[in-house]
Amino acid sequence: MQKNYQFEKRRKEMDKKAKKEEKRRRKLEAERAPAPAEVAAPAPPVQTP
């Protein structure tokens, strides 16, 4: 019995496309709402001698 290479190739391409789309979505979310750690952390006070 032969393998269906076309199916495997299409499935691999679909997985790759889905992964790329998920990465794009996460990047957009990060741009819209910065991470809470960055927002909550105040700048350290500057000490003058």
C-alpha distances in whole Angstrom, upper triangle without the diagonal:
4,7,9,12,15,15,15,18,20,20,21,24,25,25,27,29,30,31,33,35,36,37,39,40,42,44,45,46,48,50,51,52,53,52,55,55,57,59,60,61,65,66,68,71,73,76,79,81
4,7,9,11,12,12,15,17,17,18,21,22,23,24,26,27,29,31,32,33,35,37,38,39,41,43,44,45,47,49,50,50,50,53,53,54,56,58,59,62,63,65,69,71,73,76,79
4,6,9,9,9,11,13,13,15,17,18,19,21,23,24,25,27,29,29,31,33,34,35,37,39,40,41,43,45,46,47,46,49,50,50,53,54,55,59,60,62,65,67,70,73,75
4,6,6,7,9,10,11,13,15,16,17,19,20,21,23,25,26,27,29,31,32,33,35,37,38,40,41,43,44,45,44,47,48,49,51,53,54,57,58,61,64,66,69,72,74
4,5,5,6,8,10,10,12,14,15,16,18,20,21,22,24,26,27,29,30,32,33,35,36,38,39,41,42,43,43,46,47,47,49,51,52,55,56,58,62,63,66,69,71
4,5,5,6,8,10,11,12,14,15,16,18,20,21,22,24,26,27,29,30,32,33,35,36,38,39,41,42,42,45,46,46,48,50,51,55,55,58,61,63,66,69,71
4,5,5,6,9,10,10,12,14,15,16,18,20,21,22,24,26,27,29,30,32,33,35,36,37,39,40,40,43,44,45,46,49,50,53,54,56,60,62,65,68,70
4,5,5,6,9,10,10,12,14,15,16,18,20,21,23,24,26,27,29,30,32,33,35,36,38,38,38,41,42,43,45,47,48,51,52,54,58,59,62,65,68
4,5,5,6,9,10,11,12,14,15,17,18,20,21,23,24,26,27,29,30,32,33,35,36,37,37,40,41,41,44,46,47,50,51,53,56,58,61,64,66
4,5,5,6,9,10,10,12,14,15,16,18,20,21,22,24,26,27,29,30,32,33,35,36,36,39,40,41,42,45,46,49,50,52,56,57,61,63,66
4,5,5,6,9,10,10,12,14,15,16,18,20,21,23,24,26,27,29,30,32,33,34,34,37,38,39,40,43,44,47,48,50,54,56,59,62,64
4,5,5,6,9,10,11,12,14,15,17,18,20,21,23,25,26,27,29,31,32,33,32,35,36,37,39,41,42,45,46,48,52,53,56,59,62
4,5,5,6,9,10,11,12,14,15,16,18,20,21,23,24,26,27,29,31,31,31,35,36,36,38,40,41,44,45,47,51,53,56,58,61
4,5,5,6,9,10,10,12,14,15,16,18,20,21,23,24,26,27,29,30,30,33,34,35,36,39,40,43,44,47,50,52,55,58,61
4,5,5,6,9,10,11,12,14,15,17,18,20,21,23,25,26,27,28,28,31,32,32,34,36,38,41,42,44,48,50,53,56,58
4,5,5,6,9,10,11,12,14,16,17,19,20,21,23,25,26,27,27,30,31,31,33,35,36,39,40,43,46,48,51,54,56
4,5,5,6,9,10,11,12,14,15,17,19,20,21,23,25,26,26,29,31,31,32,35,36,39,40,42,46,48,51,54,56
4,5,5,6,9,10,11,12,14,15,17,18,20,21,23,24,24,27,29,29,30,33,34,37,39,41,45,46,50,53,56
4,5,5,6,9,10,11,12,14,15,17,19,20,21,22,22,25,26,26,28,31,32,35,36,38,42,44,47,50,53
4,5,5,6,9,10,11,12,14,15,17,19,20,21,21,25,26,26,28,30,31,34,35,37,41,42,46,49,51
4,5,5,6,9,10,11,12,14,15,17,19,20,21,24,25,25,27,29,31,34,35,38,41,43,46,49,52
4,5,5,6,9,10,11,12,14,15,17,18,18,21,23,23,24,27,28,31,33,35,39,41,44,47,50
4,5,5,6,9,10,11,12,14,16,16,16,20,21,21,22,25,26,29,30,33,36,38,41,44,47
4,6,5,6,9,10,11,13,14,15,16,20,22,21,22,25,26,29,30,33,36,38,41,44,47
4,5,5,6,9,10,11,12,14,15,18,20,20,21,24,25,28,29,32,36,38,41,44,47
4,5,5,6,9,10,11,12,12,15,17,17,18,21,22,25,26,29,33,35,38,41,44
4,5,5,6,9,10,11,12,15,17,16,17,20,21,24,25,28,31,33,36,39,42
4,5,5,6,9,10,12,16,18,17,17,20,22,24,26,29,32,34,37,40,43
4,5,5,6,8,10,13,15,15,15,18,20,22,24,27,30,33,36,39,42
4,6,5,6,7,10,12,11,12,15,17,19,21,24,27,29,33,36,39
4,6,6,9,12,14,12,13,16,18,20,21,24,27,29,32,35,38
4,6,10,12,15,13,13,16,18,20,22,25,28,30,34,36,40
4,6,8,11,10,10,13,15,17,19,23,25,28,31,34,38
4,6,8,7,7,10,12,14,16,19,22,25,28,31,34
4,5,6,7,9,10,14,16,18,22,24,28,31,34
4,5,5,6,8,12,14,17,20,23,26,30,33
4,6,5,6,10,12,14,18,21,24,27,30
4,6,6,8,10,13,16,19,22,25,28
4,6,8,10,13,16,19,22,25,29
4,6,10,12,15,18,21,25,28
4,7,9,12,15,18,21,24
4,6,9,12,15,18,22
4,6,9,12,15,19
4,6,9,13,16
4,6,10,13
4,7,10
4,7
4
